[in-house]
Amino acid sequence: MGAYILVIIAIYFGALYLISYFVSKKSSDNDAFFLGNRQSPWPLVAIAMVGTSISGVTFVSVPGMVGKFDMTYMQMVFGFVVGYFVIAYVLLPLYYRLNLTTIYGYLEQRFGFFSYKTGASFFILSKIIGAAARLYLVAMILQTLVFAQWNIPFWVTVLGIILLIWGYTHRSGIKTIIWTDTLQTTCLILGVILIIWQVATKMDMDALQLVNVIADSEHFRMFVFDDWASRQNFFKQFFSGMFITIVMTGLDQDMMQKNLTCKTLKDAQKNMVTYGFSFAPINFLFLSLGVLLLLFAAQYNIILPENSDQILPVLATNYLGLPVLIFFTIGIIAAAFSSADSALTALTTSVCVDLLDVNKKDADKAKSIRKKVHVLVSLAFMVVILIINAVQQENILDTIYTIASYTYGPLLGLFFFGLFTKINVKDKMVPLICVLAPIVSYLLEFILRELYSYQVGYEILLFNGLLTAVGLFIISKRKTI
């Protein structure tokens, strides 16, 4: 089994490196690395963005969560779709009008130096943790399936994965990733479709029977309107999904960097709307796979692992046969690396442009700095993955959204206040407000849980952003611009 997986990995990365070679031959300067020379075709960007957002965590965690939450995750997904329209018609016009390299440059023009650096710093913190968490899950799966059998330490597996990603991204960055992520998106979607087909075949079901069995399952429940205290309540999920999309896509340099490579604003908007509409059916596929896996386990009396993230890997490796193992391996690698390579490039871009001001340096020195930062960010990935491994969370997707609710809240507040008011603020006090807002949000969550048994979900993001906006109003100069 390990040999099959290694062969798949070798062929897969051979294709990625081949793409990287041809793309980077024409240009490997900072303009290509940061913005792809603004020549990316919008349909290609739309496909690539699907791969970036549907990470290895989605591939594993979304099917796994069905047993506990049914298909109520679709409530968040519907909120995602609305969020993509907000991004397309509110945020993208702003970014293109200002001709930004990174989206946090807006904060400098709107509020000042300290606001700019604070926004960029919160993104860097959020993205390193989130991207490392996504990559961790795949590293663990590969470690379990292959490298543990040869007594290779986990840290060596992680180092090898990061080196592979660094290898095909270090020359042309986002310009390469637009093309490699398009391939990887295609692979992950085909992977989940083929796994569903193989599982249905093992259960002797044709396409119509498959649809009926999933629709009739007790886990097909999508909506929760009657329990306001539940984290799965529709309104909590829907509005949390909408705002999570706005912050984790629209206020996230990783996702917006691909949009900024499009030739025009209209192309970027077409990309965003197309990408947004595709997100719902793709997530529905993953949840349907989760229902099918539970039915398969029940039919064959298979005891499933308590950790929901292990359900698909365990069934794929032990019960569903070689074809599913191959499709699972291709899908999980494609999903993981399309997310991680994009995050690595975006973090390198943000550190270079937002923190080190490489755009103000001569071309040769700027390129040298970018290469060093790319290595350092790769090492930071490795350190965070090893920390996550020591902590051992059960559902990584839930952990990522929870962290995002705290770290992206200040970004939501900053952009909301900047876009919808004309008030200037005391720029030097902005970092303090952005640090206090998540702390107060956590205290609120603790009080509601302990005193009132209210389970706070991802809606804490909204309170976090609102608290940031209120804090900005308190430190305002009360002058209009």
Backbone hydrogen bonds, N-H to C=O, Kabsch-Sander energy under -0.5 kcal/mol:
donor,donor_aa,acceptor,acceptor_aa,energy
5,I,1,M,-2.0
6,L,2,G,-2.3
7,V,3,A,-2.2
8,I,4,Y,-2.3
9,I,5,I,-2.6
10,A,6,L,-2.5
11,I,7,V,-2.5
12,Y,8,I,-2.6
13,F,9,I,-2.8
14,G,10,A,-1.8
15,A,11,I,-1.8
16,L,12,Y,-1.8
17,Y,13,F,-2.7
18,L,14,G,-1.7
19,I,15,A,-2.2
20,S,16,L,-2.5
21,Y,17,Y,-2.1
22,F,18,L,-1.9
23,V,19,I,-2.4
24,S,20,S,-2.4
25,K,21,Y,-0.8
26,K,22,F,-0.6
26,K,23,V,-0.7
27,S,23,V,-0.7
33,F,29,D,-2.2
34,F,30,N,-3.1
35,L,31,D,-2.1
36,G,32,A,-1.3
37,N,31,D,-1.6
38,R,35,L,-2.4
39,Q,36,G,-1.4
40,S,261,T,-2.2
44,L,41,P,-0.6
45,V,41,P,-1.8
46,A,42,W,-2.4
47,I,43,P,-1.9
48,A,44,L,-2.4
49,M,45,V,-2.5
50,V,46,A,-1.2
51,G,47,I,-1.3
52,T,48,A,-1.7
53,S,49,M,-2.4
54,I,50,V,-2.6
55,S,53,S,-1.3
59,F,55,S,-2.0
60,V,56,G,-1.4
61,S,57,V,-4.1
62,V,57,V,-0.5
62,V,58,T,-1.3
64,G,60,V,-1.3
65,M,61,S,-2.0
66,V,63,P,-0.9
67,G,64,G,-0.7
68,K,65,M,-0.7
69,F,65,M,-3.0
70,D,66,V,-2.2
71,M,221,R,-2.0
72,T,69,F,-1.7
74,M,71,M,-1.9
75,Q,72,T,-1.7
76,M,72,T,-0.6
76,M,73,Y,-0.7
77,V,73,Y,-1.8
78,F,74,M,-2.5
79,G,75,Q,-1.3
80,F,76,M,-2.3
81,V,77,V,-1.9
82,V,78,F,-1.4
83,G,79,G,-2.2
84,Y,80,F,-1.9
85,F,81,V,-1.1
86,V,82,V,-1.6
87,I,83,G,-2.1
88,A,84,Y,-2.3
89,Y,85,F,-2.1
90,V,86,V,-1.8
91,L,86,V,-1.0
92,L,87,I,-2.7
94,L,90,V,-0.6
95,Y,91,L,-2.3
96,Y,92,L,-2.5
97,R,93,P,-2.1
98,L,94,L,-1.9
99,N,96,Y,-0.6
100,L,95,Y,-1.6
105,G,102,T,-1.6
106,Y,103,I,-1.3
107,L,104,Y,-0.8
108,E,104,Y,-0.9
109,Q,105,G,-1.7
110,R,106,Y,-2.4
111,F,107,L,-2.9
112,G,107,L,-1.7
116,Y,112,G,-2.0
117,K,113,F,-2.4
118,T,114,F,-2.2
119,G,115,S,-2.6
120,A,116,Y,-2.3
121,S,117,K,-2.2
122,F,118,T,-2.3
123,F,119,G,-2.0
124,I,120,A,-2.5
125,L,121,S,-2.5
126,S,122,F,-2.6
127,K,123,F,-3.2
128,I,124,I,-2.2
129,I,125,L,-1.9
130,G,126,S,-2.8
131,A,127,K,-2.8
132,A,128,I,-1.9
133,A,129,I,-2.2
134,R,130,G,-2.0
135,L,131,A,-2.3
136,Y,132,A,-2.3
137,L,133,A,-1.4
138,V,134,R,-1.0
139,A,135,L,-2.4
140,M,136,Y,-2.5
141,I,137,L,-1.9
142,L,138,V,-2.7
143,Q,139,A,-2.3
144,T,140,M,-2.5
145,L,141,I,-2.7
146,V,142,L,-2.4
147,F,142,L,-1.4
148,A,143,Q,-3.0
149,Q,146,V,-0.9
150,W,147,F,-0.8
151,N,148,A,-1.7
152,I,147,F,-2.2
156,V,153,P,-0.5
157,T,153,P,-1.6
158,V,154,F,-2.4
159,L,155,W,-2.3
160,G,156,V,-2.5
161,I,157,T,-2.2
162,I,158,V,-2.4
163,L,159,L,-2.4
164,L,160,G,-1.9
165,I,161,I,-2.0
166,W,162,I,-2.8
167,G,163,L,-2.1
168,Y,164,L,-1.1
169,T,165,I,-0.9
169,T,166,W,-0.7
170,H,166,W,-1.9
173,G,169,T,-1.7
174,I,33,F,-2.3
175,K,32,A,-0.9
175,K,172,S,-1.9
176,T,173,G,-0.7
177,I,173,G,-2.2
178,I,174,I,-2.1
179,W,175,K,-0.6
179,W,176,T,-0.8
180,T,176,T,-2.5
181,D,177,I,-3.1
182,T,178,I,-0.7
183,L,179,W,-1.6
184,Q,180,T,-2.2
185,T,181,D,-2.6
186,T,182,T,-1.9
187,C,183,L,-2.0
188,L,184,Q,-2.4
189,I,185,T,-2.2
190,L,186,T,-2.1
191,G,187,C,-2.3
192,V,188,L,-2.0
193,I,189,I,-2.0
194,L,190,L,-2.6
195,I,191,G,-2.0
196,I,192,V,-2.2
197,W,193,I,-2.2
198,Q,194,L,-2.4
199,V,195,I,-2.7
200,A,196,I,-2.5
201,T,197,W,-2.0
202,K,198,Q,-2.0
203,M,199,V,-1.3
204,D,201,T,-1.6
205,M,200,A,-2.4
210,L,206,D,-2.4
211,V,207,A,-2.1
212,N,208,L,-2.2
213,V,209,Q,-2.7
214,I,210,L,-2.1
215,A,211,V,-2.4
216,D,212,N,-2.0
217,S,213,V,-0.6
217,S,214,I,-0.8
220,F,217,S,-1.7
221,R,218,E,-0.6
228,W,226,D,-0.6
230,S,227,D,-0.6
233,N,230,S,-1.2
234,F,224,V,-3.6
237,Q,233,N,-2.6
238,F,234,F,-3.6
239,F,235,F,-1.9
240,S,236,K,-1.8
241,G,237,Q,-2.7
242,M,238,F,-2.2
243,F,239,F,-2.3
244,I,240,S,-2.9
245,T,241,G,-2.0
246,I,242,M,-1.9
247,V,243,F,-2.4
248,M,244,I,-3.4
249,T,245,T,-1.8
250,G,245,T,-1.5
251,L,246,I,-1.0
252,D,249,T,-1.1
253,Q,251,L,-0.5
256,M,252,D,-2.6
257,Q,253,Q,-2.2
258,K,254,D,-0.7
259,N,255,M,-1.0
260,L,256,M,-2.4
261,T,258,K,-1.2
262,C,259,N,-1.8
263,K,40,S,-0.6
268,A,264,T,-1.9
269,Q,265,L,-2.5
270,K,266,K,-2.4
271,N,267,D,-2.3
272,M,268,A,-2.3
273,V,269,Q,-2.5
274,T,270,K,-2.2
275,Y,271,N,-2.6
276,G,272,M,-2.5
277,F,273,V,-2.3
278,S,274,T,-1.7
279,F,275,Y,-1.0
279,F,276,G,-0.6
280,A,276,G,-0.6
282,I,278,S,-1.5
283,N,279,F,-2.1
284,F,280,A,-2.2
285,L,281,P,-1.7
286,F,282,I,-1.6
287,L,283,N,-2.3
288,S,284,F,-2.4
289,L,285,L,-2.2
290,G,286,F,-1.7
291,V,287,L,-2.1
292,L,288,S,-2.4
293,L,289,L,-2.4
294,L,290,G,-1.8
295,L,291,V,-2.1
296,F,292,L,-2.4
297,A,293,L,-2.5
298,A,294,L,-2.2
299,Q,295,L,-2.3
300,Y,296,F,-1.8
301,N,298,A,-0.9
302,I,297,A,-2.7
304,L,302,I,-0.6
308,S,306,E,-0.7
309,D,394,E,-0.5
310,Q,307,N,-2.1
311,I,308,S,-1.2
314,V,310,Q,-2.5
315,L,311,I,-2.4
316,A,312,L,-2.8
317,T,313,P,-2.0
318,N,314,V,-2.0
319,Y,315,L,-1.9
320,L,315,L,-1.8
325,L,321,G,-1.8
326,I,322,L,-2.5
327,F,323,P,-2.5
328,F,324,V,-3.2
329,T,325,L,-2.5
330,I,326,I,-2.5
331,G,327,F,-2.7
332,I,328,F,-3.0
333,I,329,T,-2.1
334,A,330,I,-2.5
335,A,331,G,-2.7
336,A,332,I,-2.2
337,F,333,I,-2.7
338,S,334,A,-1.9
339,S,335,A,-1.0
340,A,336,A,-2.5
341,D,337,F,-2.4
342,S,338,S,-0.6
343,A,339,S,-2.0
344,L,340,A,-2.5
345,T,341,D,-1.9
346,A,342,S,-2.5
347,L,343,A,-2.7
348,T,344,L,-2.0
349,T,345,T,-2.4
350,S,346,A,-2.8
351,V,347,L,-2.7
352,C,348,T,-2.3
353,V,349,T,-3.0
354,D,350,S,-2.2
355,L,350,S,-1.1
355,L,351,V,-0.8
356,L,351,V,-1.9
358,V,352,C,-2.3
360,K,357,D,-1.7
361,K,358,V,-1.8
366,A,362,D,-2.6
367,K,363,A,-2.2
368,S,364,D,-2.0
369,I,365,K,-2.4
370,R,366,A,-2.4
371,K,367,K,-1.9
372,K,368,S,-1.7
373,V,369,I,-2.7
374,H,370,R,-2.2
375,V,371,K,-1.4
376,L,372,K,-2.3
377,V,373,V,-2.9
378,S,374,H,-1.5
379,L,375,V,-2.1
380,A,376,L,-2.2
381,F,377,V,-2.1
382,M,378,S,-1.6
383,V,379,L,-2.2
384,V,380,A,-2.4
385,I,381,F,-2.4
386,L,382,M,-2.0
387,I,383,V,-1.8
388,I,384,V,-2.6
389,N,385,I,-2.2
390,A,386,L,-1.4
391,V,387,I,-1.6
392,Q,388,I,-2.4
396,I,394,E,-0.7
399,T,395,N,-1.8
400,I,396,I,-2.6
401,Y,397,L,-2.2
402,T,398,D,-2.2
403,I,399,T,-2.5
404,A,400,I,-2.5
405,S,401,Y,-1.8
406,Y,402,T,-0.9
406,Y,403,I,-0.9
407,T,403,I,-2.8
408,Y,404,A,-2.4
412,L,408,Y,-2.4
413,G,409,G,-2.4
414,L,410,P,-2.6
415,F,411,L,-2.5
416,F,412,L,-2.5
417,F,413,G,-2.5
418,G,414,L,-2.2
419,L,415,F,-2.7
420,F,416,F,-2.4
421,T,417,F,-0.9
424,N,479,K,-1.5
426,K,475,I,-2.2
427,D,425,V,-1.3
429,M,426,K,-2.0
430,V,426,K,-0.5
430,V,427,D,-1.3
433,I,429,M,-1.7
434,C,430,V,-2.4
435,V,431,P,-1.4
436,L,432,L,-2.4
437,A,433,I,-2.2
439,I,435,V,-1.1
440,V,436,L,-2.7
441,S,437,A,-2.1
442,Y,438,P,-2.2
443,L,439,I,-2.0
444,L,440,V,-2.3
445,E,441,S,-2.2
446,F,442,Y,-2.4
447,I,443,L,-2.4
448,L,444,L,-2.6
449,R,445,E,-2.0
450,E,446,F,-2.6
451,L,447,I,-2.7
452,Y,447,I,-0.6
452,Y,448,L,-1.1
453,S,449,R,-0.8
454,Y,448,L,-2.4
455,Q,229,A,-0.8
455,Q,453,S,-0.6
456,V,454,Y,-0.9
460,I,457,G,-1.5
461,L,458,Y,-2.1
462,L,459,E,-0.8
463,F,459,E,-1.4
464,N,460,I,-2.7
465,G,461,L,-2.7
466,L,462,L,-2.7
467,L,463,F,-3.0
468,T,464,N,-1.9
469,A,465,G,-2.3
470,V,466,L,-2.6
471,G,467,L,-2.4
472,L,468,T,-2.3
473,F,469,A,-2.0
474,I,470,V,-2.1
475,I,471,G,-1.7
476,S,473,F,-1.3
477,K,424,N,-2.6
478,R,424,N,-0.7
481,I,422,K,-1.0
